[in-house]
Amino acid sequence: MVGMDAVGMDAVGIGAVRITGPHDGPDEAPARAPGGTAAGTAGAPGEFTESPDAEERRAAALALHRRVCRRTDEEAARPVLAALARQELGWSVEEANLLLARLLGSAAEVAPHELRDSFRTLVPIALAAADQAGDFDRPRMRALRAMAESLRVDRQDAFSLLRDRMDDLLRREVRFAPGLLPRHVLDGLDDFGPAMRSAHAELLAGAGVAEFLVHCALMDRARATRTWRRQAAVLLARAEAGAEVVRRLLEGIAAQPAHRVDDPDPYRAGIPTLADPANTSLVRGVLWAALDVDADWTVPLVGAVALHAGTGVGGSGGLCRSLPLATTAVAVLGECGGARGEEAAQWLGRLPKHVRNRTVAKGVAKALEAVAARSGVTPSMLRERGVATLGLDGRGVREVPLGTFTAELAVRAPGTVVLVFRGPEGRVLKTAPRTVREEYPAELRTVRAGVRELTSLVAAERVRLEEHLAAGTVWPAEDWHRFYVDHPVTGALARALLWEVAEEDGADGRETARGPAAEAGAERWTAGLPERTGGGWALAGADGTARPVGPGDRLRLWHPLRSDGEEVAEWRDALADREEHRPFRQVFREVYPATAAESGGGPHSDRFAGRVLRYGQARALMAERRWAGNHLGYFSDGGSSEMVRELPPPGHLPAGEGTRWRARLRLDLVDEGASHDGVARFCSTGRVGFESRPASAGARGAWTEAALTDVPALVLSEAFRDVDLFVAVASAPTGADRD
């Protein structure tokens, strides 16, 4: 047997095996060739390479390889190692893995920058050993292949042959032993692999499971090809309890805490993540294979993985726990259709609140568009179909028995979440009585967690409905009934808003809405507040009349910009004295038509230019209203920035149809003594401009500057309303009043 070091053996997961030989230990003497010549100083390769004993030649190769790793005698050793790499020496799997472990990973004996310099000396013998052994450490081989690719780019074709040889090795079929997983499947370089092997040993030993997981481990990209998916479906069907394997592995990764992994790639930063690259690829494959599992848990588990992996390290921020897993899970959700599509849309709608990474956010928007296109609705409307009820009944109430008391969790118009406790005699308490606190503490915690979850959901629905108002979204009556006024959660907000129903021109003699919407002549709109009737719903007008909502009607939220001054005044008078509030400003909403100067055809508006704002406060308001752009500051992006908002927000128009618009607001840094720490304290506003892009151009299409006269009135008004809000709230004191 040949000499090996226990440290190297442990690094590849083989166990602390001690194999004795001529050079065992950290301070061994140089290997001696037959005849007594030192290997480190051999002048001719033949002194080593012509020995009839293959074991001696392997021993010499291992010793020389270690010496080069330790930066000793590389020039003399290079021709010897090259000659030995061309010979059949009968390498074992353990020896092949030892050579790879010396190059990459936590037990590596050569630094990454040194490996780049000695790549063509150290790597060929390791590839020869892997080739002859027939099996090898695939995660390290993949990392080595990635390094060869980068070196090939740096140094032209000098590394192409090595890269191609590694490709051939990685394409080889994996050896399977009955009841055993190959070493690179759920390996021990992270916490996830050993945990899954330990928790599901019997399940993973099932017939066909290893073959299925080996195929999954090949998924090194976000999207699977059709060929890969067809093969995955075949292997999943053959695997014993294949669906259960998928479920357990996805549950495991969805609960896996972020941690530092033993990554063989020497150029990674060591940032905490969920799994090492090999197991990350495996889970990516399992995510795609989950689409072929017909079970209720499929979409929720994929969504849970997307949420867990996409959330920032530490629970916040733009650095995901695992960007590869997050992007893959989002792409898988985007492939769901039918009833699964509505459920997938619900999960995709939850992600933006928790996931701050821009790459994942773009993937979410793309996935929503894909699901919506298959459903025939806009992404935003599809998300409404998946809004959770959180156990509320048709009244918008959830009752939880707590002994002789009942906790009642409800959402009331215009979107207020209420928790009360009803006693045995019907008495209502606003706080939990002592008996409930003492006898049902766990149940009470669950109820209070439900309050927080419901409050968050109501807030999200309020924002979404206001976006629909600005977008001018139109719903068919069936969807309006089911997902809005009759929904246990969304209905509390929808019933407190003013809607209008479309009427075909000349369809009947009812009074119709006045204003810009009626000028087109093709259809007219009648406005009113939702009012329940014996047969469904009607819209109650300001004059007391009611317009029933029929099954073929279309509805949208009323916006004052689309009505004339007389109708706006009527509604403001009718609602001014009512005590109840509205989910957001609607009837008394500010409108901003183009001024005479702006109607001259210019590309920009200066009506809000030259205002000095407190930058931190303005920036927070802009983020809340979905304006995005670079930060100001001496240690950031400099002295100027442009904040951008797409109107209507992405997802509110059918995919590939219509024109997208976005507003741009220029900000300039105002130096008020901030140069010592680089933090911007004040900024000044500049011009506001608009750009358009045909939806058919796709997400990467070019934006074109547009004249103000070409901007739709609703887009112009909503953009100016936001900018006016920033100016009104964040305006800084002038002159000497500033601190």
C-alpha positions in Angstrom: 0.0 0.0 0.0 1.1 3.6 -0.5 1.6 6.4 2.0 -1.4 8.6 2.8 -2.0 11.2 5.5 -5.0 10.8 7.8 -5.9 14.5 7.4 -6.3 14.2 3.7 -8.4 11.0 4.1 -10.8 12.7 6.6 -11.2 15.6 4.2 -12.9 13.5 1.6 -15.1 11.6 4.1 -13.3 8.2 3.9 -12.4 8.0 7.5 -9.2 8.2 9.5 -7.5 5.4 7.8 -3.7 5.2 8.3 -1.9 3.5 5.4 1.8 3.1 6.0 4.5 3.6 3.3 7.9 5.0 2.7 6.9 8.7 3.4 4.3 8.9 6.1 4.0 12.1 8.0 4.5 15.8 7.6 8.3 15.8 7.6 9.1 12.7 5.6 12.3 12.4 3.6 12.3 12.6 -0.2 11.1 9.5 -2.0 13.9 7.3 -3.3 13.7 5.9 -6.7 15.0 2.4 -7.4 18.7 2.7 -7.2 18.6 5.4 -4.5 18.1 8.7 -6.3 16.0 11.3 -4.4 12.7 12.0 -6.1 13.0 15.6 -5.4 16.2 16.0 -7.3 15.8 13.4 -10.0 17.2 14.6 -13.3 15.5 12.1 -15.5 11.9 10.9 -15.4 13.0 7.4 -16.3 14.5 6.8 -12.8 11.0 6.8 -11.4 8.7 6.0 -14.3 10.4 2.8 -15.5 10.2 1.0 -12.2 8.3 -2.3 -12.7 6.5 -1.8 -9.4 3.3 0.3 -9.8 3.0 0.7 -6.1 6.4 2.3 -5.9 5.5 4.7 -8.8 2.3 5.7 -7.0 4.2 6.3 -3.8 6.7 8.5 -5.7 3.9 10.4 -7.4 2.1 11.0 -4.1 5.3 12.2 -2.5 6.3 14.5 -5.4 2.8 15.9 -5.6 2.9 16.9 -1.9 6.3 18.5 -2.4 5.0 20.7 -5.2 1.9 21.6 -3.1 4.4 22.8 -0.5 6.3 24.8 -3.1 9.3 22.5 -3.2 11.2 21.3 -6.3 8.5 22.1 -8.8 10.7 22.5 -11.8 12.4 19.1 -11.2 9.1 17.4 -10.3 7.1 18.6 -13.3 8.4 16.2 -15.9 8.3 13.3 -13.5 4.6 13.9 -12.6 3.7 14.5 -16.2 5.3 11.1 -17.2 3.6 9.3 -14.3 0.2 10.9 -15.3 0.5 9.1 -18.6 0.9 5.6 -17.0 -1.5 3.0 -15.8 -0.6 2.8 -12.1 -3.8 1.2 -10.7 -4.9 4.2 -8.6 -7.6 3.6 -5.9 -10.5 5.9 -5.3 -9.0 6.9 -1.9 -5.8 7.9 -3.6 -7.6 9.9 -6.3 -9.6 11.7 -3.7 -6.5 12.4 -1.6 -4.9 14.1 -4.6 -8.0 16.3 -5.1 -8.3 17.1 -1.4 -4.8 18.5 -1.4 -5.8 21.0 -4.0 -9.2 22.2 -2.8 -11.2 22.6 0.4 -10.4 23.1 4.0 -7.6 20.5 4.0 -5.9 21.9 0.9 -2.1 22.0 1.0 -1.7 24.6 -1.6 -3.1 28.2 -1.5 -5.6 29.2 -4.3 -3.2 31.7 -5.9 -0.4 29.1 -5.8 -2.7 26.5 -7.4 -3.3 28.8 -10.3 0.4 29.1 -10.9 1.0 25.3 -10.5 -2.2 24.1 -12.1 -0.6 22.3 -15.0 1.8 20.5 -12.7 -0.5 19.4 -9.9 -3.8 18.7 -11.7 -2.9 16.2 -14.5 -1.8 13.5 -12.0 -5.0 14.0 -10.0 -7.1 13.6 -13.2 -5.2 10.5 -14.2 -5.8 9.0 -10.8 -9.6 9.8 -11.0 -9.7 8.3 -14.5 -8.1 5.0 -13.4 -10.0 4.8 -10.1 -13.3 5.0 -11.9 -14.8 7.1 -9.1 -13.7 10.4 -7.5 -14.7 13.4 -5.4 -17.2 15.0 -7.8 -17.7 18.3 -5.8 -14.0 19.0 -5.9 -13.7 18.0 -9.5 -16.5 20.5 -10.4 -14.7 23.2 -8.5 -11.5 22.4 -10.2 -13.2 22.5 -13.6 -14.6 26.0 -12.8 -11.0 27.1 -12.0 -9.8 25.6 -15.3 -12.4 27.6 -17.2 -11.4 30.9 -15.6 -7.7 30.1 -16.3 -8.6 29.2 -19.9 -10.1 32.6 -20.3 -7.1 34.3 -18.8 -4.5 32.3 -20.7 -6.3 31.4 -24.0 -6.3 27.7 -24.7 -3.5 26.6 -22.4 -6.1 24.9 -20.1 -8.6 23.7 -22.7 -7.4 20.1 -22.7 -7.5 19.9 -18.9 -11.0 21.4 -18.9 -12.2 19.0 -21.6 -10.8 16.0 -19.7 -12.6 17.1 -16.6 -15.8 17.4 -18.6 -15.4 13.8 -19.8 -14.8 12.6 -16.2 -17.9 14.4 -14.9 -20.0 12.9 -17.6 -19.2 9.4 -16.6 -22.0 7.3 -15.1 -21.9 7.0 -11.4 -21.3 3.6 -9.8 -24.2 2.4 -7.7 -24.2 0.0 -4.8 -27.5 -1.4 -3.6 -28.8 0.5 -0.6 -26.0 3.0 -0.6 -25.8 6.6 -1.8 -22.7 7.7 -3.8 -20.4 9.9 -1.7 -21.1 13.1 -3.6 -24.9 12.8 -3.0 -25.8 14.6 0.3 -22.1 14.8 1.1 -20.6 15.9 4.4 -19.3 19.3 3.4 -22.3 21.1 5.0 -24.8 20.4 7.8 -27.6 19.6 5.4 -26.2 16.4 3.8 -25.3 14.6 7.0 -28.6 15.6 8.6 -30.7 14.2 5.8 -28.6 10.9 5.7 -29.1 10.5 9.4 -32.8 11.4 9.5 -33.9 9.5 6.4 -31.4 6.6 6.1 -34.1 3.9 5.4 -35.9 6.1 2.9 -32.7 7.0 1.0 -31.7 3.4 0.8 -34.8 2.6 -1.3 -34.5 1.1 -4.7 -33.9 3.7 -7.4 -33.4 6.6 -5.0 -29.7 6.9 -5.6 -30.1 7.0 -9.4 -32.8 9.7 -9.0 -30.7 11.9 -6.7 -27.6 11.5 -8.8 -29.6 12.9 -11.7 -30.9 15.7 -9.5 -27.3 16.6 -8.5 -26.6 17.5 -12.2 -28.9 20.5 -12.0 -26.4 23.4 -11.8 -28.6 26.2 -13.2 -31.9 27.9 -12.3 -34.0 26.4 -15.1 -34.2 22.7 -16.1 -34.3 21.6 -19.8 -37.1 19.5 -21.1 -34.7 16.6 -21.6 -33.5 16.8 -18.0 -37.1 17.0 -16.8 -38.3 14.0 -18.8 -35.4 11.9 -17.4 -36.1 13.1 -13.9 -39.8 12.1 -14.2 -38.8 8.6 -15.3 -36.3 8.2 -12.5 -38.8 9.6 -9.9 -41.4 7.1 -10.9 -38.9 4.2 -10.6 -37.6 5.4 -7.2 -39.1 3.6 -4.2 -41.2 6.2 -2.3 -39.8 8.8 -4.7 -42.4 11.5 -3.8 -41.7 11.0 -0.1 -37.9 11.5 -0.8 -38.7 14.8 -2.5 -40.9 15.9 0.3 -38.4 15.1 3.1 -35.5 16.8 1.3 -37.5 20.0 0.6 -38.7 20.1 4.2 -35.1 19.7 5.4 -33.8 22.5 3.2 -36.7 24.8 4.2 -35.8 24.3 7.8 -32.0 24.4 7.4 -30.3 27.3 9.2 -27.7 29.3 7.3 -24.1 28.2 8.2 -20.6 28.2 6.8 -20.0 25.3 4.6 -16.8 23.5 3.6 -16.8 24.8 0.1 -14.1 23.3 -2.2 -14.2 26.4 -4.4 -11.2 28.5 -3.2 -12.7 31.8 -4.4 -15.9 31.8 -2.5 -16.2 34.3 0.4 -17.3 31.8 3.0 -20.6 33.6 3.6 -23.2 31.5 5.5 -25.5 29.6 3.2 -27.9 26.6 3.4 -25.8 23.9 1.6 -22.5 23.4 -0.2 -22.5 23.7 -4.0 -23.0 20.0 -4.6 -26.0 19.7 -2.3 -27.3 23.0 -3.6 -27.4 21.5 -7.1 -29.1 18.4 -5.8 -31.8 20.4 -4.1 -32.3 22.4 -7.3 -33.0 19.2 -9.1 -35.4 18.0 -6.4 -37.3 21.3 -6.8 -37.8 20.7 -10.5 -38.7 17.1 -9.9 -41.4 18.2 -7.5 -43.5 19.5 -10.4 -44.1 15.8 -11.3 -45.5 15.1 -7.8 -49.2 15.3 -7.6 -49.7 16.2 -4.0 -51.2 19.1 -2.0 -47.9 19.8 -0.3 -45.9 20.4 -3.5 -46.5 24.2 -4.1 -46.4 25.1 -0.4 -43.1 23.4 0.1 -41.5 24.9 -3.0 -42.8 28.3 -1.9 -41.4 27.7 1.6 -38.0 27.0 0.1 -38.2 30.2 -2.0 -39.1 32.2 1.1 -36.4 30.7 3.3 -33.6 30.7 0.7 -34.5 34.2 -0.6 -34.6 35.9 2.8 -31.4 37.7 3.7 -28.7 36.2 5.9 -29.7 37.1 9.5 -33.3 37.6 8.4 -33.0 40.7 6.4 -31.0 42.4 3.6 -30.3 41.7 0.0 -27.7 38.9 0.5 -29.8 35.8 0.3 -29.3 32.7 2.4 -29.0 30.9 -0.9 -29.4 32.8 -4.2 -29.3 29.6 -6.4 -32.0 27.9 -4.4 -34.2 31.0 -4.3 -34.0 31.7 -8.0 -34.7 28.0 -8.8 -37.7 27.8 -6.4 -39.2 30.9 -7.9 -38.7 29.6 -11.5 -40.4 26.3 -10.4 -43.4 28.3 -9.0 -43.6 30.1 -12.4 -44.1 26.8 -14.1 -47.3 26.0 -12.2 -50.6 26.1 -14.0 -54.3 25.6 -13.3 -55.2 25.4 -9.6 -51.6 25.1 -8.7 -51.0 28.4 -10.5 -53.3 30.3 -8.1 -51.5 28.8 -5.2 -48.1 29.5 -6.7 -49.2 33.2 -7.2 -50.1 33.4 -3.5 -46.5 32.4 -2.6 -45.0 34.6 -5.2 -47.0 37.5 -3.8 -45.6 36.9 -0.3 -42.0 37.0 -1.4 -41.4 40.7 -2.1 -42.2 41.6 1.5 -39.4 39.4 2.8 -36.9 39.1 -0.1 -34.9 42.1 -0.9 -32.5 40.6 -3.4 -33.0 42.3 -6.8 -32.2 39.1 -8.8 -34.9 37.2 -6.9 -37.3 40.1 -7.3 -36.9 40.1 -11.0 -37.5 36.3 -11.0 -40.7 36.8 -9.0 -42.0 39.3 -11.5 -41.2 37.0 -14.4 -42.7 34.0 -12.7 -45.9 35.9 -12.0 -46.2 37.0 -15.6 -45.8 33.4 -16.7 -48.4 32.0 -14.4 -50.8 34.9 -15.2 -50.4 34.4 -19.0 -51.5 30.8 -18.6 -54.5 31.9 -16.6 -55.5 34.7 -18.9 -55.3 37.5 -16.3 -52.8 40.0 -15.1 -50.2 39.0 -12.5 -51.7 41.4 -9.9 -55.2 40.0 -10.5 -53.9 36.5 -10.2 -52.3 37.3 -6.8 -55.7 38.3 -5.6 -57.1 34.9 -6.4 -54.7 33.4 -3.9 -55.2 35.7 -1.0 -55.5 33.6 2.2 -58.6 33.7 4.3 -56.7 32.7 7.5 -59.7 30.8 8.7 -62.1 33.7 8.6 -65.7 32.8 7.6 -68.0 34.7 5.2 -68.6 37.3 7.9 -64.9 37.9 8.2 -64.7 36.3 11.6 -62.7 33.4 13.1 -63.9 31.9 16.4 -61.5 30.0 18.7 -63.0 28.3 21.8 -60.9 28.9 24.9 -62.8 27.1 27.7 -65.9 29.0 28.5 -64.7 32.0 26.5 -64.4 32.4 22.7 -61.8 34.5 21.0 -63.2 36.3 18.0 -60.6 37.5 15.4 -62.2 39.7 12.7 -61.4 42.2 10.1 -63.9 45.1 9.9 -64.4 47.8 7.3 -62.3 49.7 6.3 -59.7 47.2 7.2 -59.4 47.2 10.9 -58.3 44.0 12.6 -60.1 43.3 15.9 -59.6 40.7 18.6 -62.2 40.3 21.3 -63.2 37.7 23.9 -66.8 36.7 24.3 -67.8 35.3 27.7 -70.4 32.6 28.4 -73.1 35.3 29.0 -72.3 37.1 25.8 -70.2 39.8 27.5 -67.5 41.1 25.2 -64.0 41.8 26.6 -61.2 43.6 24.7 -58.5 41.8 26.5 -58.0 38.2 27.5 -59.5 37.3 30.9 -57.3 35.8 33.5 -58.7 32.3 33.2 -57.8 32.3 29.5 -54.3 33.6 30.2 -53.6 31.0 32.8 -55.3 27.9 31.4 -54.8 28.4 27.6 -51.4 30.2 27.2 -50.4 28.2 24.1 -53.8 28.7 22.3 -53.7 32.4 23.2 -50.3 32.8 21.7 -51.6 31.2 18.5 -54.5 33.6 18.4 -52.3 36.6 18.9 -50.0 35.4 16.2 -53.1 35.2 13.9 -53.7 38.9 14.7 -50.3 39.8 13.5 -50.6 37.7 10.4 -54.0 39.1 9.6 -52.8 42.7 10.2 -49.9 42.2 7.8 -52.2 40.7 5.1 -54.7 43.5 5.4 -51.9 46.1 5.0 -50.7 44.3 1.9 -54.2 44.2 0.4 -54.6 47.9 1.1 -51.5 48.7 -0.9 -52.5 46.3 -3.7 -56.0 47.9 -4.0 -54.5 51.4 -4.2 -52.2 50.2 -7.0 -55.3 48.9 -8.8 -56.8 52.3 -8.5 -53.8 54.0 -10.1 -53.6 51.3 -12.8 -57.3 51.5 -13.7 -57.7 47.7 -13.5 -61.0 46.3 -14.7 -62.5 43.1 -13.3 -65.3 40.9 -14.6 -68.2 40.7 -12.2 -67.6 37.1 -11.2 -64.0 37.9 -10.0 -65.2 41.1 -8.3 -67.7 39.1 -6.3 -65.4 36.2 -5.4 -62.1 37.9 -4.8 -63.2 41.3 -3.6 -66.5 42.2 -2.0 -67.3 38.6 -0.8 -63.7 37.7 0.3 -63.4 37.4 4.1 -60.2 39.6 4.2 -60.1 41.8 1.0 -63.9 42.3 1.2 -63.6 44.5 4.3 -61.5 47.0 2.3 -63.3 46.6 -1.0 -66.7 47.3 0.5 -65.5 50.6 1.9 -64.3 51.9 -1.6 -66.2 53.6 -4.4 -66.5 51.4 -7.5 -68.0 52.0 -11.0 -69.6 49.5 -13.4 -69.3 49.7 -17.1 -72.5 50.1 -19.2 -72.6 49.7 -23.0 -73.7 52.8 -24.8 -77.5 52.8 -25.1 -77.9 49.6 -23.2 -80.6 51.0 -20.9 -82.0 54.2 -19.6 -80.0 54.3 -16.3 -78.1 57.4 -15.5 -74.4 57.0 -16.3 -71.2 58.5 -15.1 -70.1 61.8 -16.4 -66.6 63.0 -17.2 -63.7 61.8 -19.3 -64.8 58.1 -19.2 -68.1 59.0 -20.9 -66.5 61.1 -23.7 -65.3 58.0 -25.7 -68.9 57.0 -26.3 -68.1 53.3 -26.5 -68.9 52.7 -22.8 -70.1 54.6 -19.8 -69.5 54.0 -16.1 -71.9 54.3 -13.2 -70.3 54.9 -9.8 -71.5 53.7 -6.4 -70.6 52.1 -3.1 -71.1 48.3 -2.8 -74.4 47.4 -1.1 -75.6 43.9 -0.5 -79.0 43.0 -2.0 -81.2 40.0 -1.8 -79.8 38.5 -5.1 -76.1 39.7 -4.8 -74.6 43.2 -4.9 -75.5 46.6 -6.2 -73.7 50.0 -6.4 -75.5 52.7 -4.4 -75.2 56.1 -6.1 -74.7 59.4 -4.4 -78.4 60.2 -5.1 -79.7 57.1 -3.3 -80.3 55.0 -6.5 -78.8 51.5 -6.8 -77.4 49.9 -9.8 -77.4 46.0 -9.6 -74.2 44.3 -10.6 -75.0 41.7 -13.2 -73.0 38.6 -14.2 -71.8 40.2 -17.4 -70.7 43.5 -16.0 -67.2 44.9 -15.6 -66.0 46.9 -12.7 -63.1 49.2 -11.6 -62.3 51.5 -8.8 -63.5 55.0 -9.2 -60.8 57.7 -9.6 -61.6 61.5 -9.5 -59.4 62.1 -12.5 -61.8 60.2 -14.7 -64.9 62.2 -13.5 -65.9 65.8 -14.0 -65.9 68.4 -11.2 -69.7 68.1 -10.7 -69.6 64.4 -10.0 -66.5 64.7 -7.8 -68.2 67.4 -5.7 -71.4 65.2 -5.4 -69.4 62.3 -4.0 -67.4 64.5 -1.7 -70.5 66.1 -0.3 -72.2 62.7 0.1 -69.2 61.1 2.0 -67.9 64.1 3.9 -70.3 63.6 6.9 -69.9 59.9 7.2 -68.0 58.7 10.2 -66.3 55.6 8.7 -62.9 56.0 7.2 -61.6 54.7 3.9 -58.7 52.2 3.3 -56.9 55.0 1.4 -57.5 58.4 0.0 -59.9 58.0 -3.0 -62.8 60.4 -3.2 -60.7 63.2 -1.8 -57.6 62.1 -3.8 -55.4 64.9 -5.2 -55.2 65.0 -9.0 -52.5 66.7 -11.0 -53.4 67.5 -14.6 -50.7 68.9 -16.9 -50.2 72.6 -16.7 -50.2 74.9 -19.7 -46.4 75.0 -19.6 -46.2 71.2 -19.5 -48.7 70.9 -22.4 -46.2 72.5 -24.7 -44.7 69.2 -25.7 -41.5 69.2 -23.6 -40.0 66.0 -22.2 -39.7 67.2 -18.5 -41.6 69.0 -15.8 -40.0 71.5 -13.4 -43.0 72.1 -11.2 -41.3 70.4 -8.2 -37.7 71.3 -9.0 -35.4 73.2 -6.6 -36.9 71.9 -3.3 -34.4 71.0 -0.6 -35.5 67.8 1.2 -34.2 65.8 4.3 -32.7 63.0 2.4 -33.2 60.2 4.9 -36.9 61.0 5.3 -37.4 61.5 1.5 -35.7 58.2 0.8 -37.9 56.3 3.2 -41.0 57.8 1.6 -39.8 57.0 -1.9 -39.1 53.3 -0.9 -42.6 53.1 0.5 -44.1 54.4 -2.7 -41.9 52.1 -4.8 -39.4 54.6 -6.2 -36.0 53.0 -6.6 -32.6 54.4 -7.4 -29.0 54.8 -6.3 -28.1 56.3 -2.9 -26.6 59.7 -2.5 -23.5 60.2 -0.5 -19.7 60.6 -0.9 -19.1 56.9 0.0 -21.9 55.7 -2.2 -22.9 56.8 -5.7 -21.9 60.4 -5.6 -23.6 63.7 -5.9 -26.7 62.9 -8.1 -29.2 60.1 -8.6 -32.4 59.4 -10.5 -35.3 57.8 -8.6 -37.6 55.7 -10.9 -41.1 54.3 -10.5 -42.9 52.2 -13.0 -46.6 53.2 -13.4 -48.7 51.2 -13.2 -46.6 48.9 -11.1 -45.2 45.8 -12.8 -47.9 43.1 -13.0 -50.9 45.3 -13.5 -51.0 44.9 -17.3 -51.4 41.7 -19.3 -48.0 40.2 -20.3 -46.9 41.4 -23.7 -49.8 43.9 -24.1 -50.0 47.7 -24.0 -47.3 50.2 -23.1 -45.2 50.4 -19.9 -44.5 53.8 -18.4 -42.1 55.0 -15.8 -41.4 58.3 -14.1 -37.9 59.6 -13.3 -37.1 62.1 -10.5 -33.6 63.6 -10.4 -32.0 64.2 -7.0 -28.8 66.2 -6.3 -26.7 66.1 -3.1 -26.8 69.3 -1.0 -23.5 69.5 0.9 -24.4 70.6 4.5 -21.3 69.4 6.2 -21.8 65.7 5.4 -18.4 65.2 3.8 -16.8 64.0 7.0 -18.8 60.8 7.2 -20.1 60.5 3.6 -23.8 60.4 4.6 -26.2 62.5 2.6 -28.3 64.7 4.8 -30.1 66.9 2.3 -30.9 66.7 -1.3 -32.5 68.9 -3.9 -35.2 67.9 -6.3 -34.8 68.3 -10.1 -37.0 67.7 -13.1 -39.5 64.9 -13.5 -39.5 63.0 -16.8 -41.3 60.0 -18.3 -40.2 57.1 -20.4 -42.2 54.4 -22.3 -41.6 50.9 -23.5 -43.8 48.6 -25.5 -44.8 45.5 -23.4 -43.9 43.4 -26.4 -40.2 44.4 -26.0 -40.0 42.4 -22.8 -38.3 43.2 -19.5 -35.0 44.0 -21.3 -36.4 46.3 -23.9 -35.1 49.8 -24.1 -37.0 52.7 -22.5 -37.7 55.8 -24.7 -38.0 59.3 -23.4 -41.6 60.6 -23.9 -43.1 64.1 -24.2 -45.4 65.0 -21.3 -48.3 65.4 -23.7 -48.0 61.7 -24.6 -48.1 60.5 -21.0 -51.5 59.0 -20.0 -53.3 61.4 -17.6 -53.6 58.8 -14.8 -49.8 58.0 -15.0 -48.9 61.7 -15.0 -51.2 62.5 -12.0 -50.1 59.6 -9.8 -46.4 60.3 -10.4 -46.8 64.0 -9.6 -48.9 63.1 -6.5 -46.0 61.0 -5.2 -43.4 63.8 -5.8 -45.7 66.3 -4.1 -45.9 64.0 -1.1 -42.1 63.9 -0.9 -41.9 67.6 -1.1 -44.6 68.3 1.4 -43.4 65.8 4.1 -39.6 65.9 3.7 -39.0 69.6 2.9 -36.0 70.9 4.9 -35.8 74.2 6.8 -34.2 76.9 4.7 -30.9 78.7 5.3 -29.7 79.0 8.9 -32.5 76.9 10.3 -30.8 73.7 9.1 -28.8 71.7 11.6 
